[in-house]
Amino acid sequence: MVKGSKGVRVRVILECTSCVRKSVNKESAGVSRYITQKNRHNTPSRLELTKFCPYCFKHTVHGEVKK
């Protein structure tokens, strides 16, 4: 594979959806983020996974954000 060419797998950032809503009210200390990869051809839509949020202290839905 040639460096610089766009591959099928891309890096995506997953961000906690409940922390994003709370950050407007300044109740949360931060926003939980995870970095993962996805196959662009198999999943063209935005990725949503359930991950642990250390700021909410529970498992929440983390959605894909733009870089």
C-alpha positions in Angstrom: 0.0 0.0 0.0 1.3 3.4 -1.0 1.7 6.0 1.8 -0.5 9.0 1.3 -3.3 7.2 -0.6 -6.7 7.1 0.9 -7.4 3.7 2.3 -10.7 2.0 3.0 -10.2 2.2 6.8 -10.4 5.6 8.3 -9.8 6.9 11.9 -12.9 8.2 13.6 -13.4 10.0 16.9 -16.3 8.9 19.1 -17.6 11.5 21.6 -20.0 11.0 24.5 -23.5 12.3 23.6 -24.6 12.9 27.2 -21.5 14.9 28.1 -21.9 17.1 25.1 -25.4 18.1 26.2 -24.1 18.8 29.8 -21.1 20.8 28.8 -23.4 23.6 27.8 -24.6 23.9 31.4 -20.9 23.5 32.7 -22.0 20.6 34.9 -19.4 18.2 33.4 -15.6 18.4 33.9 -14.9 17.3 30.3 -16.0 15.2 27.4 -15.2 11.6 26.9 -13.6 10.7 23.6 -12.4 7.5 22.0 -10.5 6.9 18.8 -11.2 3.9 16.6 -11.3 2.8 13.0 -14.1 2.0 10.6 -14.4 0.6 7.1 -15.6 3.4 4.9 -17.3 1.0 2.4 -19.1 -1.2 4.9 -20.4 1.6 7.2 -20.8 4.9 5.3 -23.1 6.3 7.9 -22.0 7.8 11.3 -20.8 5.2 13.8 -22.5 5.0 17.3 -21.2 2.7 20.0 -21.9 2.2 23.7 -18.7 3.0 25.7 -17.8 3.8 29.3 -17.7 7.5 30.1 -15.4 8.4 33.0 -17.2 11.7 33.5 -20.7 10.3 33.7 -19.5 7.1 35.5 -21.7 4.9 33.3 -22.0 3.4 29.8 -23.4 5.9 27.3 -23.7 6.2 23.6 -20.7 7.7 21.9 -21.2 9.1 18.4 -18.9 9.9 15.6 -17.7 13.5 15.2 -16.0 15.3 12.4 -12.3 15.9 12.6 
